[in-house]
Amino acid sequence: MEDSRFLELIKNITRYFDKEMNKKDESDFLKEIENHPAGQNAFLKEKSIRAKLKNNLYRPVHSENLAEQIKQQIKSASKNPN
């Protein structure tokens, strides 16, 4: 029984960080995490991992009109299928 509860907490940790919960579910989840030491550790670990990824992920700078350029290339490619 404890294992299934922990697995549900892990699933909810992912949902929380992926912003798939509404405000009420978030607050209920955070209250539940406070009462589950292993879940709290998993929550903090996931939070740390996501922070490191966010801070260290390389995101190339692109021009403001990149989307428009891609759209134009798609249009010209569809007009000239060769």
Backbone as CSV, one residue per row, in Angstrom:
resi,resn,N_x,N_y,N_z,CA_x,CA_y,CA_z,C_x,C_y,C_z
1,MET,0.824,-1.199,0.000,0.000,0.000,0.000,0.863,1.254,0.000
2,GLU,1.916,1.260,0.821,2.810,2.403,0.901,3.499,2.645,-0.440
3,ASP,3.868,1.570,-1.139,4.527,1.722,-2.441,3.608,2.391,-3.455
4,SER,2.350,2.024,-3.477,1.429,2.636,-4.433,1.204,4.108,-4.097
5,ARG,1.185,4.452,-2.814,1.046,5.858,-2.411,2.273,6.654,-2.851
6,PHE,3.459,6.063,-2.668,4.688,6.739,-3.075,4.732,6.916,-4.591
7,LEU,4.331,5.905,-5.339,4.310,6.017,-6.798,3.344,7.106,-7.250
8,GLU,2.224,7.227,-6.559,1.264,8.289,-6.872,1.873,9.659,-6.573
9,LEU,2.627,9.757,-5.482,3.315,11.012,-5.165,4.329,11.379,-6.241
10,ILE,5.068,10.394,-6.706,6.057,10.631,-7.765,5.359,11.142,-9.025
11,LYS,4.242,10.532,-9.377,3.479,10.970,-10.545,3.000,12.414,-10.351
12,ASN,2.544,12.720,-9.148,2.064,14.068,-8.865,3.197,15.091,-8.820
13,ILE,4.383,14.667,-8.422,5.541,15.569,-8.465,5.781,16.004,-9.908
14,THR,5.739,15.070,-10.812,5.924,15.386,-12.228,4.815,16.302,-12.717
15,ARG,3.590,15.991,-12.370,2.467,16.839,-12.777,2.613,18.249,-12.215
16,TYR,3.074,18.353,-10.973,3.257,19.660,-10.345,4.278,20.496,-11.104
17,PHE,5.445,19.931,-11.375,6.493,20.686,-12.047,6.190,20.923,-13.525
18,ASP,5.370,20.084,-14.117,4.960,20.294,-15.507,3.753,21.227,-15.610
19,LYS,3.312,21.746,-14.470,2.193,22.692,-14.374,0.904,22.104,-14.949
20,GLU,0.657,20.839,-14.622,-0.544,20.148,-15.084,-1.636,20.109,-14.011
21,MET,-1.431,20.826,-12.907,-2.401,20.828,-11.809,-3.078,22.187,-11.722
22,ASN,-4.336,22.164,-11.288,-4.990,23.434,-10.990,-4.558,23.874,-9.585
23,LYS,-4.945,25.079,-9.184,-4.482,25.647,-7.912,-4.887,24.796,-6.705
24,LYS,-6.096,24.269,-6.712,-6.546,23.461,-5.580,-5.741,22.171,-5.479
25,ASP,-5.535,21.511,-6.626,-4.732,20.287,-6.630,-3.308,20.565,-6.167
26,GLU,-2.749,21.703,-6.578,-1.397,22.071,-6.142,-1.326,22.218,-4.637
27,SER,-2.275,22.951,-4.063,-2.229,23.164,-2.613,-2.443,21.849,-1.858
28,ASP,-3.359,21.002,-2.332,-3.573,19.691,-1.702,-2.309,18.841,-1.798
29,PHE,-1.670,18.875,-2.940,-0.449,18.101,-3.152,0.667,18.572,-2.226
30,LEU,0.855,19.889,-2.119,1.916,20.416,-1.264,1.674,20.067,0.203
31,LYS,0.418,20.057,0.626,0.099,19.637,1.997,0.430,18.162,2.197
32,GLU,0.121,17.350,1.182,0.401,15.915,1.270,1.901,15.645,1.320
33,ILE,2.665,16.377,0.542,4.120,16.204,0.505,4.736,16.498,1.873
34,GLU,4.193,17.481,2.589,4.717,17.837,3.914,4.654,16.656,4.882
35,ASN,3.701,15.771,4.694,3.497,14.647,5.607,4.143,13.356,5.126
36,HIS,4.936,13.411,4.091,5.539,12.205,3.532,7.032,12.466,3.316
37,PRO,7.891,12.047,4.260,9.327,12.365,4.168,9.988,11.881,2.872
38,ALA,9.688,10.680,2.435,10.297,10.174,1.199,9.801,10.972,0.003
39,GLY,8.525,11.336,0.016,7.974,12.161,-1.052,8.592,13.541,-1.053
40,GLN,8.849,14.065,0.134,9.471,15.381,0.257,10.888,15.357,-0.320
41,ASN,11.628,14.292,-0.035,12.977,14.151,-0.598,12.935,14.059,-2.120
42,ALA,11.987,13.286,-2.641,11.853,13.148,-4.094,11.465,14.483,-4.716
43,PHE,10.600,15.238,-4.048,10.173,16.553,-4.522,11.372,17.498,-4.613
44,LEU,12.175,17.549,-3.542,13.340,18.439,-3.521,14.386,18.035,-4.563
45,LYS,14.552,16.740,-4.757,15.500,16.252,-5.760,15.052,16.651,-7.167
46,GLU,13.763,16.464,-7.457,13.218,16.839,-8.773,13.331,18.344,-8.986
47,LYS,13.068,19.106,-7.944,13.175,20.565,-8.028,14.611,20.976,-8.345
48,SER,15.565,20.338,-7.695,16.982,20.629,-7.927,17.405,20.264,-9.349
49,ILE,16.984,19.103,-9.806,17.332,18.655,-11.159,16.772,19.617,-12.200
50,ARG,15.514,19.996,-12.041,14.894,20.906,-13.007,15.541,22.285,-12.985
51,ALA,15.954,22.743,-11.816,16.637,24.042,-11.727,17.979,23.988,-12.447
52,LYS,18.728,22.897,-12.264,20.016,22.749,-12.952,19.824,22.700,-14.457
53,LEU,18.825,21.952,-14.910,18.555,21.872,-16.344,18.195,23.247,-16.904
54,LYS,17.351,23.961,-16.194,16.914,25.273,-16.655,18.092,26.240,-16.743
55,ASN,18.972,26.198,-15.754,20.100,27.124,-15.719,21.217,26.758,-16.683
56,ASN,21.355,25.488,-16.993,22.480,25.045,-17.821,22.106,24.667,-19.245
57,LEU,20.853,24.751,-19.584,20.411,24.385,-20.920,20.782,25.479,-21.910
58,TYR,21.436,25.110,-22.972,21.817,26.074,-24.002,20.628,26.325,-24.910
59,ARG,20.264,27.568,-25.002,19.167,27.963,-25.894,19.709,28.999,-26.856
60,PRO,19.898,28.615,-28.104,20.457,29.572,-29.063,19.520,30.758,-29.280
61,VAL,20.129,31.894,-29.460,19.364,33.105,-29.724,18.911,33.073,-31.176
62,HIS,17.681,33.441,-31.417,17.177,33.480,-32.784,16.569,34.844,-33.044
63,SER,16.515,35.168,-34.301,15.984,36.479,-34.667,14.479,36.518,-34.438
64,GLU,13.956,37.719,-34.314,12.535,37.890,-34.053,11.668,37.397,-35.205
65,ASN,12.200,37.409,-36.405,11.400,37.005,-37.557,11.676,35.570,-37.999
66,LEU,12.254,34.760,-37.110,12.562,33.375,-37.458,11.301,32.607,-37.841
67,ALA,10.238,32.757,-37.080,8.989,32.045,-37.390,8.479,32.447,-38.762
68,GLU,8.547,33.722,-39.074,8.084,34.198,-40.382,8.941,33.632,-41.513
69,GLN,10.255,33.541,-41.305,11.139,32.966,-42.313,10.807,31.498,-42.558
70,ILE,10.544,30.774,-41.504,10.187,29.358,-41.640,8.875,29.206,-42.398
71,LYS,7.892,30.039,-42.082,6.616,29.995,-42.785,6.806,30.263,-44.277
72,GLN,7.635,31.243,-44.613,7.887,31.568,-46.009,8.567,30.405,-46.730
73,GLN,9.514,29.745,-46.068,10.180,28.589,-46.673,9.191,27.451,-46.918
74,ILE,8.285,27.253,-45.978,7.278,26.197,-46.140,6.361,26.530,-47.299
75,LYS,5.938,27.779,-47.406,5.061,28.183,-48.505,5.756,28.013,-49.848
76,SER,7.003,28.439,-49.925,7.708,28.310,-51.207,7.985,26.849,-51.537
77,ALA,8.225,26.025,-50.542,8.453,24.605,-50.778,7.175,23.918,-51.243
78,SER,6.024,24.351,-50.721,4.769,23.732,-51.147,4.374,24.174,-52.550
79,LYS,4.803,25.369,-52.970,4.527,25.846,-54.327,5.429,25.149,-55.342
80,ASN,6.645,24.838,-54.922,7.616,24.185,-55.788,8.015,22.844,-55.180
81,PRO,7.239,21.790,-55.380,7.506,20.510,-54.727,8.748,19.791,-55.248
82,ASN,9.426,20.304,-56.238,10.612,19.628,-56.800,11.721,19.671,-55.878
